[in-house]
């Protein structure tokens, strides 16, 4: 398939340098690079991160998990920092 593609200057320079170093045509280098990029993009599909809720168990009277700073001060004292 023939198409027009606009490359950023830095990308074009890297592809041209690779073409010169390898002695292969620019078209071949571009196609190979695109194939590699597409293969890794498809292979990287991962499941989204999910947080699982955990029961924090019984807590002492007067302690609340609503404010971490307040909880630390209640448990460790005012010098917890």
Residue pairs with C-beta under 8 A, 6 or more apart in sequence:
7 15
15 26
15 29
15 30
15 33
16 26
18 29
18 33
19 25
19 26
19 28
19 29
22 29
56 65
59 65
62 74
63 71
63 74
63 75
64 70
64 71
65 71
72 80
73 80
